Amino acid sequence: MKRYLRIIITLFVACLFFMPFYIAIVNMFKPLNEIKSNPMSLPFPFVWDNFISVLTKPGSTLLSSLWNSTVITSISVLLIVISSSMVSYYIARENTRFSNGLMIFLLFGLMIPPQIVLIPIVKVLQFFGIMHSMTGVIVFFIAYYVPFATFLYSGFTKTVPRELDEAAAIDGAGQIRIFWTIIFPLLAPVTASVLIFQSVFIWNDFLNPLIIMGPMRGTTITTGIYQAMGQFSTNWGEMFVLMFLASAPILVFYLFLQKHFIDGLTAGSIKG
């Protein structure tokens, strides 16, 4: 009975989480009158007018918003992975006061919500001349999410045997070569977890790109949807198309890396 009960609860929770996605999928193929009359019904016949309207609407920023989000997310996540993996390797291999203090310092970054330090961040970005630019958004995301990625990487790196480092050092390999050719490939599970977490966080972020980039210097996909809702709030078919296009890339990315996701989260906590 407990097994069947767990299955029922799991199916119920899965349906609950899938419901918003289902509503978006079925309603983006309907005209507006059918959406208002019966939003839960399947579309019959399929109507592609909402897609055509979103993609061809004069002044639409959908494609540019998708491109901006893709560039910001890709560059930010790439630099986060590179920097946090190297820092965590140093912390895991060096048991010194400096390395322990560095880890504590980075952990402090996990305790501060970004909204609290938003004004100081704006001042710093203005000082360096990168406010109202994609560069400023990327720098902010790297600085804010490196502590979280380092926390995940450090726990997993401690499970990698030190004997691998010693054997490579005997063969004449330097620290940089040891890390990139031997250690980093072994971090694939936790790298997948970091990629998924950080990509979702950065892709779905709304407030920080809105403030840092500004309303007139380009939009990300979330800020683009916000602006579209303000202008076309009565056309729910277009809204569902926008929400689907915003969530589809990150969902496909998660499905591509999901087999490594749980391994990356649990390996460090179990063995470390």
C-alpha positions as CSV (number, residue, x, y, z in Angstrom):
1,M,0.0,0.0,0.0
2,K,2.9,2.4,0.8
3,R,4.4,1.7,-2.6
4,Y,1.1,2.5,-4.5
5,L,0.6,5.5,-2.3
6,R,4.0,6.9,-3.2
7,I,3.2,6.3,-6.9
8,I,-0.1,8.1,-6.6
9,I,1.4,11.1,-4.8
10,T,4.3,11.2,-7.3
11,L,1.9,11.3,-10.2
12,F,-0.2,13.9,-8.6
13,V,2.8,16.2,-7.9
14,A,4.0,15.6,-11.5
15,C,0.6,16.6,-12.9
16,L,0.5,19.6,-10.7
17,F,3.9,20.9,-11.9
18,F,3.1,20.0,-15.6
19,M,-0.3,21.8,-15.5
20,P,1.1,25.4,-16.3
21,F,3.1,24.0,-19.2
22,Y,0.0,22.1,-20.5
23,I,-2.1,25.3,-20.3
24,A,0.5,27.2,-22.3
25,I,0.9,24.5,-24.9
26,V,-2.8,23.9,-25.6
27,N,-3.8,27.6,-25.6
28,M,-1.1,28.9,-27.9
29,F,-2.8,27.0,-30.7
30,K,-6.2,28.5,-30.0
31,P,-7.9,31.8,-31.0
32,L,-8.7,34.2,-28.2
33,N,-12.4,33.4,-27.9
34,E,-11.7,29.6,-27.3
35,I,-9.0,30.5,-24.7
36,K,-11.5,32.5,-22.7
37,S,-14.3,30.0,-23.1
38,N,-12.4,26.8,-22.3
39,P,-8.7,27.2,-21.5
40,M,-8.2,23.5,-20.5
41,S,-9.6,21.9,-23.7
42,L,-7.4,20.6,-26.5
43,P,-7.0,22.8,-29.6
44,F,-9.2,21.7,-32.5
45,P,-8.3,22.7,-35.1
46,F,-4.8,23.9,-34.5
47,V,-4.3,27.6,-35.2
48,W,-0.9,29.0,-36.0
49,D,-1.9,32.7,-36.0
50,N,-0.4,33.3,-32.5
51,F,3.0,32.1,-33.6
52,I,2.9,34.1,-36.8
53,S,1.7,37.2,-35.0
54,V,4.5,37.0,-32.4
55,L,7.3,36.4,-34.9
56,T,6.1,39.0,-37.5
57,K,4.7,41.7,-35.2
58,P,6.2,45.1,-36.1
59,G,8.6,46.2,-33.3
60,S,8.7,42.8,-31.8
61,T,11.8,42.2,-29.7
62,L,11.4,38.4,-29.3
63,L,14.3,37.3,-31.4
64,S,16.7,39.9,-30.0
65,S,15.5,39.0,-26.5
66,L,16.2,35.3,-27.1
67,W,19.6,36.1,-28.5
68,N,20.5,38.4,-25.5
69,S,19.4,35.8,-23.0
70,T,21.4,33.1,-24.9
71,V,24.6,35.2,-25.0
72,I,24.3,36.3,-21.4
73,T,23.5,32.8,-20.1
74,S,26.2,31.1,-22.2
75,I,29.1,33.4,-21.4
76,S,28.1,33.7,-17.7
77,V,27.8,30.0,-17.1
78,L,31.0,29.2,-19.0
79,L,33.0,31.7,-17.0
80,I,31.4,30.5,-13.7
81,V,32.3,26.9,-14.5
82,I,35.9,27.7,-15.3
83,S,36.5,30.0,-12.3
84,S,34.6,28.1,-9.7
85,S,36.0,24.7,-10.7
86,M,39.6,26.0,-10.4
87,V,38.9,27.7,-7.1
88,S,37.3,24.6,-5.7
89,Y,40.2,22.5,-6.8
90,Y,42.6,24.8,-4.8
91,I,40.3,24.7,-1.8
92,A,39.9,20.9,-1.9
93,R,43.6,20.2,-2.3
94,E,45.1,22.9,0.0
95,N,44.3,22.6,3.7
96,T,45.6,26.1,4.8
97,R,44.1,29.0,6.6
98,F,43.9,31.0,3.4
99,S,42.0,28.2,1.6
100,N,39.6,27.7,4.5
101,G,39.1,31.4,4.9
102,L,38.4,31.7,1.1
103,M,35.7,29.1,1.4
104,I,34.1,30.9,4.3
105,F,34.3,34.2,2.4
106,L,32.6,32.6,-0.6
107,L,29.9,31.0,1.6
108,F,29.0,34.5,2.8
109,G,28.0,35.2,-0.7
110,L,25.2,32.6,-0.5
111,M,23.6,34.4,2.4
112,I,23.0,37.8,0.7
113,P,20.0,38.2,-1.6
114,P,21.0,40.2,-4.7
115,Q,18.2,42.7,-4.1
116,I,19.8,43.9,-0.9
117,V,23.1,44.8,-2.7
118,L,21.5,46.0,-5.9
119,I,22.2,49.7,-5.3
120,P,25.9,49.1,-4.4
121,I,26.2,46.9,-7.5
122,V,24.8,49.6,-9.7
123,K,27.3,52.1,-8.2
124,V,30.2,49.7,-8.9
125,L,29.1,49.0,-12.5
126,Q,28.7,52.7,-13.1
127,F,32.2,53.3,-11.7
128,F,33.7,50.8,-14.2
129,G,31.6,52.1,-17.1
130,I,29.7,48.9,-17.8
131,M,26.3,49.9,-16.5
132,H,23.4,49.6,-19.0
133,S,25.2,46.9,-21.0
134,M,25.3,43.1,-21.4
135,T,28.8,43.1,-20.0
136,G,27.6,44.5,-16.7
137,V,24.9,41.9,-16.5
138,I,27.4,39.1,-17.2
139,V,29.9,40.5,-14.6
140,F,27.1,40.6,-12.0
141,F,26.0,37.0,-12.6
142,I,29.5,35.7,-12.5
143,A,30.2,37.5,-9.2
144,Y,27.0,36.4,-7.6
145,Y,26.8,32.8,-8.6
146,V,30.5,31.8,-8.3
147,P,30.1,31.0,-4.5
148,F,27.2,28.6,-5.2
149,A,29.1,26.8,-7.9
150,T,32.2,26.7,-5.8
151,F,30.3,25.1,-3.0
152,L,29.0,22.3,-5.3
153,Y,32.4,21.8,-6.9
154,S,34.4,21.7,-3.7
155,G,32.4,18.9,-2.2
156,F,32.7,16.8,-5.3
157,T,36.4,17.5,-5.8
158,K,37.2,16.1,-2.4
159,T,36.0,12.7,-3.6
160,V,38.7,12.6,-6.4
161,P,41.7,10.7,-5.1
162,R,44.9,12.7,-4.5
163,E,46.9,9.8,-6.0
164,L,45.8,11.0,-9.4
165,D,47.5,14.3,-8.8
166,E,50.7,12.7,-7.5
167,A,50.9,10.2,-10.4
168,A,50.6,13.0,-12.9
169,A,53.1,15.2,-11.1
170,I,55.6,12.3,-11.1
171,D,55.2,12.2,-14.9
172,G,56.1,15.9,-15.1
173,A,52.6,17.5,-15.4
174,G,52.1,20.9,-13.9
175,Q,49.1,21.9,-11.8
176,I,47.2,23.5,-14.7
177,R,47.6,20.5,-16.9
178,I,46.7,18.1,-14.0
179,F,43.5,20.0,-13.4
180,W,42.3,20.3,-17.0
181,T,43.4,16.9,-18.4
182,I,42.8,14.7,-15.3
183,I,40.6,16.3,-12.6
184,F,38.1,18.4,-14.6
185,P,36.9,15.5,-16.8
186,L,36.1,13.6,-13.6
187,L,33.9,16.5,-12.5
188,A,31.4,15.9,-15.3
189,P,28.4,15.0,-13.0
190,V,28.8,18.1,-10.8
191,T,29.5,20.2,-13.9
192,A,26.2,19.1,-15.3
193,S,24.5,20.2,-12.0
194,V,26.2,23.6,-12.1
195,L,25.2,24.1,-15.7
196,I,21.6,23.3,-15.0
197,F,21.3,25.3,-11.8
198,Q,23.1,28.4,-13.1
199,S,21.5,28.3,-16.5
200,V,18.0,28.2,-15.0
201,F,18.8,31.0,-12.5
202,I,20.3,33.3,-15.1
203,W,17.8,32.6,-17.8
204,N,14.8,33.2,-15.6
205,D,16.2,36.2,-13.8
206,F,14.0,39.3,-14.3
207,L,14.9,42.1,-11.8
208,N,18.6,42.3,-12.3
209,P,18.7,42.4,-16.1
210,L,15.8,44.9,-16.0
211,I,17.8,47.2,-13.7
212,I,21.3,46.8,-15.0
213,M,20.6,46.8,-18.8
214,G,17.9,49.4,-18.5
215,P,14.6,49.5,-20.5
216,M,16.1,51.1,-23.6
217,R,19.4,49.0,-23.9
218,G,17.9,45.7,-25.0
219,T,15.9,43.0,-23.1
220,T,16.3,39.5,-22.0
221,I,13.5,37.0,-22.6
222,T,11.9,37.6,-19.2
223,T,12.0,41.4,-19.5
224,G,10.8,41.1,-23.1
225,I,7.7,39.1,-21.9
226,Y,7.1,41.7,-19.2
227,Q,7.1,44.5,-21.8
228,A,4.9,42.5,-24.2
229,M,2.4,41.9,-21.4
230,G,2.2,45.6,-20.8
231,Q,1.5,46.3,-24.5
232,F,-0.6,43.3,-25.5
233,S,-2.2,42.1,-22.3
234,T,-5.5,41.1,-23.9
235,N,-4.0,38.7,-26.4
236,W,-3.5,35.6,-24.3
237,G,-2.6,33.4,-27.3
238,E,0.5,35.5,-27.9
239,M,1.4,35.5,-24.2
240,F,1.3,31.7,-24.1
241,V,3.5,31.5,-27.2
242,L,6.0,33.9,-25.6
243,M,6.0,31.8,-22.4
244,F,6.5,28.6,-24.3
245,L,9.4,30.0,-26.3
246,A,11.0,31.4,-23.2
247,S,10.9,28.0,-21.3
248,A,11.5,25.6,-24.2
249,P,15.3,26.2,-24.6
250,I,16.1,25.8,-20.9
251,L,13.8,22.8,-20.7
252,V,15.6,21.0,-23.6
253,F,18.9,21.9,-22.0
254,Y,17.8,20.3,-18.7
255,L,16.6,17.1,-20.4
256,F,19.9,16.8,-22.2
257,L,21.9,16.9,-19.0
258,Q,19.4,15.3,-16.5
259,K,21.2,11.9,-16.3
260,H,24.2,13.7,-14.6
261,F,22.1,15.9,-12.5
262,I,21.4,13.7,-9.4
263,D,24.9,12.3,-9.5
264,G,26.4,15.7,-9.3
265,L,24.2,16.7,-6.3
266,T,24.7,13.6,-4.2
267,A,28.2,12.4,-4.8
268,G,29.9,15.1,-2.8
269,S,27.5,14.9,0.1
270,I,27.7,11.1,0.3
271,K,31.5,10.6,0.0
272,G,32.8,13.9,1.2
